[in-house]
Amino acid sequence: MKSARAMSADSISIELLELSTRYRDLLPRPHPAVRELPGHFLPDFTERHLQCIWYDPSLRPASLTDRDGEPVQVEDPGDWNLEPGPDFRHARVRAGGRLVAGDVEVHVHPADWKHHHHGDDPRYQWVRIHVTYFPGRRQDACFRPGVLHIPLAESLRSSPGFSFDAIDVTAYPFSACRQPPPCAPHLQAKGLDFCIAFLEAAGAERIRRKSQRLRSRAHQAGISQALYEEIMAALGYRHNKQAFRQLASLAPLGLMRERCEDSPLMWYAVFMGISGLLPENAPQGWPESSRRFVRSLWDIWWRQAGAWQHSAMQRSAWVTAGVRPANHPIRRLEAAAWFFSREDVIEVFKQAYAAGSEAVRLLFRKLNPEKSFWRRRLAWAGRIQPRSIALVGKDRIRAIAANVLWPAAHAFGWAGDDFELRTAVPAETLNSIMRRTAHLLFGRDHPAAIYRSGLARQGLMQVAADFCFRDNSRCKSCPLPGALAGRAGDE
């Protein structure tokens, strides 16, 4: 007879197995193309682990080879991309004597490229290096000519002491990024107050340059058109900024007012028609309210289309893959239709400037009309939501205030002598560029107080644009460290 302790251990083992089985049932099934190599146990890892290995030279095997056995030397793994698209941008690799430069996509298995439909996605058109764990079968037809394929499995198994378990994936890309740039020690030595002042000065310069561009554009097209273009671009955010700006150019404010008057529905129909985003039909599976609304847009667009026949955009100009439904261009375009058809943009911006700290709330109200079709919808085929969903969220409104309103106030003389830029500019939500720049400049454990103000966050964007984005030498030729060293006595 077994002892009570042994029986207890057996019970625990059985319970552990049951729990483990239940948990595995929750996990996504591996793709059928993914198989263990003969005689090898498939380690527990994800694409994230492989990304860390590619990025970190202390993890990446020194003896890499491509799919054909040619030796590979990684000169630069690229910039870790935190936005939709390839995993790394602007990498440089030498293989068999040739230089391969471009973006990098990382997968567990080569077939994942096809399964993820990257070949049809324009964001992946500059991928020149495909890094995988398994070697897999050749699928050259899925890739553009000249793409370098680098399987990691054999090289990793040949690396002494390597273990996926030793990789802390949460440390990448910021905490475990490359060696600190040469500007970082200068900033750390100067102290918190200097760092804040440095970023706020860069932020003020960013707003000054934006105000100059606005003023220049206003001389060409008028203040209203200049603001119209900037607001439209801001509504598109990063992914559709250019497409929204193009639409504002093809459908200028004065012409829209002349042809669509003050009807938000007419404005929206024309926006949707020119943009190529107007659905060609309304399937039976859609709610009747969506079908009826699409028909009403087509009724208008059929009558208007002839006048805009030279203004049509390609549907491919818009990025919709990976965009949150709430931020989809079709919702943002309706916000623009209501705003510009009903409001004098100059007067609204003057009111917003006068409102000061309440500017964001005023703009939020103007860009989120109560009678909008999309107020409680996220997709044509989707159900009506129980609560309203903003067409333009407060984060985007803050961005419009910071990047359009305050530059406009300076460009067109609305700002008085008592204007305090440091406290007026709203703090945008930290984006990937801001976070990466902050970690590079100030290190892993820096205090967030350095960039708490909206002006300092603008400064992070400006420093990245002036130095990090322009420097292709990986800091070797960057002028910022020398400039900071030259100001050693200025604190």
C-alpha positions in Angstrom: 0.0 0.0 0.0 1.3 3.5 -0.9 1.9 6.0 1.8 -0.3 9.1 2.2 2.5 11.2 1.0 3.0 9.1 -2.2 -0.7 9.1 -2.9 -0.7 12.9 -2.5 2.1 13.2 -4.9 0.3 11.0 -7.4 -2.8 13.1 -7.0 -0.8 16.3 -7.7 0.9 14.7 -10.7 -2.6 13.7 -12.1 -3.9 17.2 -11.4 -0.9 18.8 -13.0 -1.3 16.7 -16.2 -5.0 17.6 -16.4 -4.3 21.3 -15.9 -1.5 21.2 -18.5 -3.7 19.4 -21.0 -6.5 22.0 -20.4 -4.0 24.8 -20.9 -2.6 23.3 -24.1 -6.2 23.1 -25.5 -6.3 26.9 -25.2 -3.2 27.4 -27.3 -3.4 28.1 -31.0 -2.6 25.0 -33.1 0.7 25.2 -34.9 0.5 25.6 -38.6 0.6 22.2 -40.4 3.7 23.3 -42.3 5.7 23.7 -39.0 7.4 20.4 -38.1 10.2 19.4 -35.9 13.4 18.5 -37.6 14.1 14.8 -37.6 15.7 13.8 -34.3 15.3 17.2 -32.7 12.9 18.4 -30.0 11.1 21.6 -31.0 12.0 24.2 -28.3 9.4 26.5 -26.8 9.9 29.8 -28.6 8.0 32.4 -30.5 8.7 34.9 -33.3 9.6 37.4 -30.6 12.5 35.2 -29.5 13.8 35.1 -33.0 13.5 38.8 -33.3 15.6 39.2 -30.2 18.2 36.9 -31.5 18.4 38.8 -34.8 18.6 42.1 -33.1 21.1 41.3 -30.3 24.7 40.5 -31.4 25.3 38.7 -28.1 22.5 36.2 -29.0 22.9 36.1 -32.8 25.2 33.2 -33.9 28.5 34.4 -35.4 28.5 31.7 -38.0 25.3 32.4 -39.9 24.7 31.0 -43.4 22.0 31.6 -45.9 19.7 28.9 -47.3 22.3 27.9 -49.8 25.1 27.6 -47.3 26.8 30.9 -48.1 28.4 32.7 -45.1 26.4 35.7 -43.8 27.8 38.7 -42.0 25.3 41.1 -40.4 26.6 44.6 -40.6 23.4 46.1 -39.2 20.3 44.2 -38.1 18.2 47.3 -38.8 15.8 49.3 -36.6 13.3 47.4 -34.7 9.9 48.4 -36.1 7.2 48.8 -33.5 4.5 49.7 -36.0 2.7 47.4 -38.5 4.9 46.2 -41.3 8.3 44.4 -41.4 10.0 43.5 -38.1 13.2 45.6 -38.9 13.9 48.5 -41.2 17.0 49.4 -43.1 19.2 46.4 -42.4 22.6 45.7 -44.1 23.9 42.1 -44.6 26.7 40.6 -46.7 26.2 37.2 -48.1 28.7 35.5 -50.4 30.3 38.8 -51.2 27.2 40.7 -52.1 25.6 43.5 -50.0 21.9 43.1 -49.3 20.2 46.2 -47.8 16.5 46.6 -46.9 13.8 45.5 -44.5 13.8 42.2 -42.5 10.9 40.0 -41.7 11.2 37.2 -39.1 9.1 34.0 -39.1 9.3 30.6 -37.4 8.8 28.9 -40.8 9.4 30.2 -44.4 5.8 29.3 -45.3 4.5 31.9 -42.8 5.3 34.6 -45.3 2.6 33.2 -47.6 0.2 32.4 -44.8 0.4 36.0 -43.4 -0.2 37.4 -47.0 2.8 39.6 -46.8 3.4 39.3 -50.5 0.2 41.3 -51.2 0.9 43.9 -48.6 2.7 47.0 -49.9 4.3 47.6 -46.5 6.5 44.6 -47.1 7.7 45.6 -50.6 11.2 46.5 -49.3 11.8 43.3 -47.5 15.1 41.9 -48.7 16.0 39.6 -45.8 13.8 36.8 -44.6 14.9 35.3 -41.3 13.3 32.0 -40.1 14.0 29.2 -37.6 13.3 26.3 -39.9 14.9 26.0 -43.4 11.7 24.8 -45.0 11.1 24.3 -48.7 12.0 26.8 -51.4 9.2 29.3 -52.1 11.0 31.7 -54.3 7.8 32.6 -56.3 6.3 34.2 -53.1 9.2 36.7 -52.8 10.7 39.4 -54.9 13.9 38.5 -56.7 17.1 38.8 -54.7 15.6 38.2 -51.2 18.1 36.6 -48.8 16.8 33.7 -46.8 18.5 33.0 -43.5 17.5 29.9 -41.4 18.7 30.0 -37.8 18.0 26.4 -36.5 21.4 24.8 -37.3 23.4 27.9 -36.3 21.6 28.1 -32.9 22.0 24.4 -32.2 25.7 24.8 -32.8 26.0 27.8 -30.5 27.5 26.6 -27.1 25.2 27.3 -24.2 22.4 28.8 -26.2 18.9 28.5 -24.7 15.7 30.2 -25.6 14.8 30.1 -21.9 17.6 32.6 -21.3 16.1 35.3 -23.5 14.0 37.9 -21.7 11.8 39.0 -24.5 10.3 41.8 -22.4 13.7 43.6 -22.4 13.6 44.2 -26.1 13.9 46.5 -28.0 14.5 49.2 -25.4 16.1 47.8 -22.3 18.4 45.6 -24.3 19.1 47.9 -27.2 22.5 48.4 -28.6 25.3 50.2 -26.7 24.1 53.7 -25.6 24.8 56.4 -28.2 27.7 58.8 -27.6 25.2 61.6 -26.8 23.7 59.7 -23.8 26.7 60.2 -21.3 26.7 64.0 -22.0 22.9 64.3 -21.2 23.2 62.1 -18.1 26.1 64.1 -16.8 24.2 67.4 -17.2 21.3 66.4 -15.0 17.5 66.4 -15.1 16.9 70.2 -15.5 19.2 70.4 -18.5 17.5 67.4 -20.2 14.1 68.9 -19.8 15.3 72.3 -21.1 17.0 70.5 -24.0 13.8 68.7 -25.1 11.5 71.7 -24.6 13.9 73.8 -26.7 13.7 71.1 -29.4 9.9 71.1 -29.1 9.7 74.9 -29.5 11.8 74.5 -32.6 9.5 71.9 -34.0 6.5 74.2 -33.5 8.4 77.1 -35.0 9.2 75.1 -38.2 5.6 73.9 -38.4 4.4 77.5 -38.1 6.7 78.5 -40.9 5.4 75.8 -43.2 1.8 76.7 -42.4 2.5 80.4 -43.2 4.2 79.5 -46.4 1.3 77.3 -47.5 -1.2 80.0 -46.5 0.6 82.5 -48.8 0.0 80.0 -51.7 -3.5 78.7 -50.9 -5.0 80.8 -48.1 -5.2 80.2 -44.4 -8.3 78.1 -44.5 -6.9 75.7 -47.1 -3.6 75.4 -45.3 -5.4 74.5 -42.0 -7.7 72.2 -43.9 -4.8 70.2 -45.3 -3.0 70.0 -42.0 -6.1 68.8 -40.1 -6.9 66.3 -42.8 -3.3 65.0 -42.6 -3.5 64.8 -38.8 -6.8 62.8 -39.0 -4.9 60.2 -41.1 -2.3 59.8 -38.4 0.9 57.9 -39.4 -0.5 55.3 -41.7 -2.9 57.4 -43.8 -1.4 60.9 -43.3 -0.3 61.1 -47.0 -3.6 59.8 -48.3 -5.6 62.3 -46.3 -3.4 65.1 -47.4 -3.8 64.0 -51.0 -7.6 64.0 -50.6 -7.5 67.5 -49.2 -5.5 68.6 -52.3 -7.8 66.8 -54.8 -11.0 68.1 -53.0 -9.9 71.7 -51.9 -12.0 73.4 -49.3 -13.3 76.2 -51.5 -14.5 73.8 -54.2 -16.1 71.5 -51.7 -18.0 74.4 -50.2 -19.2 75.5 -53.6 -20.3 72.0 -54.8 -21.5 70.5 -51.5 -22.5 73.6 -49.6 -23.1 72.9 -45.9 -24.4 69.3 -46.2 -22.3 66.8 -44.3 -23.9 63.9 -46.2 -22.8 65.5 -49.6 -19.3 66.2 -48.2 -19.0 62.6 -47.0 -20.3 61.2 -50.3 -17.7 63.2 -52.3 -14.9 62.3 -49.8 -15.8 58.6 -50.1 -16.2 58.7 -53.9 -12.9 60.5 -54.6 -11.0 58.3 -52.1 -12.2 55.1 -53.6 -13.4 53.9 -50.2 -17.1 54.0 -51.1 -18.4 50.3 -51.3 -19.4 49.3 -54.8 -22.3 47.4 -53.4 -24.1 46.7 -50.1 -24.3 42.9 -49.5 -27.5 41.4 -48.2 -25.7 40.4 -45.0 -25.2 44.0 -44.0 -27.7 45.7 -41.6 -30.5 47.5 -43.4 -29.3 50.8 -42.0 -25.9 50.4 -43.5 -27.3 49.3 -46.9 -29.6 52.3 -46.9 -26.8 54.7 -46.0 -24.5 53.4 -48.8 -27.4 53.9 -51.3 -27.8 57.4 -50.1 -24.1 58.1 -50.6 -24.2 56.6 -54.1 -27.3 58.7 -55.0 -25.2 61.8 -54.3 -21.9 60.5 -55.8 -23.5 59.5 -59.1 -24.5 63.2 -59.6 -21.2 64.5 -58.4 -18.7 62.1 -59.9 -18.5 63.8 -63.3 -17.2 67.0 -61.7 -14.5 65.1 -59.9 -13.5 62.7 -62.6 -9.9 63.9 -62.6 -9.5 63.6 -58.8 -10.0 59.9 -58.2 -7.6 58.2 -55.9 -6.6 54.5 -55.9 -7.9 52.4 -53.1 -4.3 51.2 -52.6 -3.4 54.6 -51.4 -5.1 53.8 -48.1 -3.7 51.6 -45.4 -6.4 49.6 -43.6 -4.6 46.4 -42.6 -3.7 46.6 -39.0 -5.7 49.8 -38.4 -8.0 49.6 -35.4 -11.7 49.7 -36.5 -12.3 52.9 -34.5 -9.5 54.6 -36.4 -10.5 53.4 -39.9 -10.4 56.1 -42.6 -14.1 55.8 -43.4 -14.9 57.0 -39.8 -12.4 59.8 -39.8 -13.7 61.0 -43.2 -17.2 61.4 -41.8 -15.7 63.5 -38.9 -14.0 65.7 -41.5 -17.2 66.0 -43.5 -19.2 67.2 -40.5 -16.5 69.5 -39.3 -15.6 71.3 -42.5 -19.1 71.5 -43.9 -20.5 73.2 -40.7 -17.5 75.2 -39.3 -15.3 78.1 -40.3 -11.9 76.5 -39.5 -10.2 79.8 -38.8 -12.9 80.8 -36.3 -12.9 77.4 -34.6 -9.1 77.5 -34.2 -9.2 81.0 -32.8 -11.8 79.8 -30.3 -9.7 76.8 -29.4 -6.6 79.0 -28.9 -8.7 81.3 -26.6 -10.0 78.3 -24.7 -6.4 77.4 -23.6 -6.5 74.2 -21.6 -10.1 73.6 -22.8 -9.0 73.6 -26.4 -8.9 69.8 -26.6 -12.4 69.5 -25.3 -13.7 72.1 -27.7 -12.1 70.4 -30.7 -13.3 67.0 -29.5 -16.9 68.3 -29.5 -16.6 69.8 -33.0 -15.1 66.7 -34.5 -17.6 64.2 -32.9 -21.1 65.2 -34.0 -24.0 63.6 -32.3 -25.8 62.8 -35.6 -23.0 60.9 -37.2 -23.8 57.6 -38.9 -20.6 56.1 -37.4 -21.2 57.3 -33.9 -22.2 53.8 -32.7 -20.7 51.7 -35.5 -17.3 50.2 -36.3 -17.9 48.5 -39.6 -20.5 48.4 -42.4 -21.5 44.9 -41.5 -21.1 45.3 -37.8 -23.9 45.7 -35.2 -24.9 49.0 -33.6 -22.8 49.4 -30.5 -24.5 50.0 -27.1 -22.4 53.1 -26.5 -21.1 55.8 -28.7 -17.5 55.5 -30.1 -15.7 58.7 -30.9 -14.9 59.3 -34.5 -11.7 61.1 -33.4 -10.4 60.1 -30.0 -8.9 62.5 -27.5 -5.4 61.3 -28.2 -5.8 62.3 -31.8 -7.4 65.6 -30.8 -4.3 66.3 -28.6 -2.1 65.6 -31.6 -4.1 68.1 -33.7 -3.9 70.7 -31.0 -0.1 70.2 -30.6 0.8 69.8 -34.3 -1.7 72.2 -36.0 -3.4 74.5 -33.5 -0.4 75.9 -31.7 1.8 76.3 -34.8 -1.2 78.1 -36.4 -1.5 80.4 -33.4 2.2 81.4 -34.0 1.9 81.4 -37.8 -1.1 83.7 -38.0 -0.5 86.0 -35.0 -3.2 84.7 -32.6 -0.7 84.2 -29.8 -0.3 87.2 -27.5 2.7 88.4 -25.5 1.5 86.4 -22.4 1.4 83.1 -24.3 3.2 80.4 -22.4 4.2 77.7 -24.9 5.6 75.4 -22.2 2.3 74.9 -20.4 -0.1 75.4 -23.4 1.0 72.5 -25.7 -1.0 69.4 -24.7 1.0 66.2 -24.1 0.5 63.7 -27.0 0.3 60.0 -26.1 3.8 58.5 -26.3 4.4 56.8 -29.6 7.1 54.4 -30.7 9.4 57.2 -32.0 9.2 59.1 -28.7 9.8 56.0 -26.6 12.7 54.8 -28.6 14.4 58.3 -28.7 13.9 58.7 -24.9 15.5 55.3 -24.2 18.4 56.1 -26.5 19.1 59.5 -25.1 18.4 58.9 -21.4 19.0 55.2 -20.8 16.8 52.4 -19.5 15.9 53.7 -16.1 15.4 57.4 -16.8 12.7 59.4 -15.0 9.6 60.0 -17.1 9.5 63.5 -15.8 12.0 64.5 -18.5 9.3 64.4 -21.1 6.1 64.9 -19.1 5.2 68.2 -20.8 3.7 68.3 -24.3 6.5 70.6 -25.4 9.2 68.0 -24.3 7.4 65.3 -26.2 7.4 67.4 -29.3 11.1 67.7 -28.6 11.6 64.0 -28.7 10.1 63.9 -32.2 12.3 66.8 -33.3 15.5 65.3 -32.0 14.7 62.0 -33.7 14.0 63.9 -37.0 17.1 66.1 -36.8 19.6 63.5 -35.6 18.5 59.9 -35.3 16.6 59.7 -38.6 19.2 61.6 -40.6 22.3 59.8 -39.3 23.0 56.7 -41.3 26.4 56.1 -39.6 25.0 54.5 -36.5 26.0 57.6 -34.4 29.6 57.6 -35.7 29.1 60.8 -37.7 26.2 62.3 -35.6 26.9 66.0 -34.6 24.8 65.9 -31.5 27.5 64.5 -29.0 29.9 67.2 -30.1 27.2 69.9 -29.8 26.4 68.7 -26.2 30.1 68.5 -25.3 30.6 72.0 -26.5 28.0 73.3 -24.1 29.7 71.7 -21.0 30.0 75.0 -19.3 26.5 76.2 -20.1 24.6 74.5 -17.3 
